[in-house]
Amino acid sequence: MNSDGAHVPPDFEEALLSLRGRRQRSEVRLEEIPAPTRIAPFALALTAEVNPTTDPETLLGSGRFVVLHDPDGQSAWDGTFRVIIMARAQLEDELGADPLLGEVGWAWLTDALASAGAGYHSLSGTVTRVLSESFGGLSLHGREVEIEIRASWSPNTTDLGPHLDAWTALACSASGLEPLPDGVTALAPRR
């Protein structure tokens, strides 16, 4: 049941089951968080941290993955499901100054969707770069450049596993991790 006491529709249950047990890179840690409740009657939300260790100082990037389901559909979605994602990571200064950074960030997303075999339609989103310069007592932080990719799309099926895989691949790309060849699993660093 959802928060209103409505029974979970079979399509939403099937979609949730398709997310279970997906293998991710060892640098990616997923956690379920409270989902938004106003946009759709059924929702799931996950966060990710991209970090090669458990030390917060080595955090490379983060993100959010939200699945919305409205059995009646929504015209803006052109369907009954909507996936909403965000991926954020710090970049090196020279990358932040690249005038093509927005196009590169968007290509990371579309390439990840294609590589994962995630069928979709009605894709939209933004790529934002943030340049922060610290002064005074914060001057030790210096200059930081961050990229944030936000997007949403409607999946073509209830098999959302490939969409989750595409989102984590996007988060890893934004965080500067090299893609892994098919069939290769990243090993955790030795302690």
PyMOL commands that set and color helices and strands:
alter all, ss='L'
color gray80, all
select helices_A, chain A and resi 10-19+56-58+93-96+101-116+136-141+161-174
alter helices_A, ss='H'
color red, helices_A
select strands_A, chain A and resi 28-33+42-50+61-74+79-91+120-133+143-155
alter strands_A, ss='S'
color yellow, strands_A
deselect
rebuild
show_as cartoon
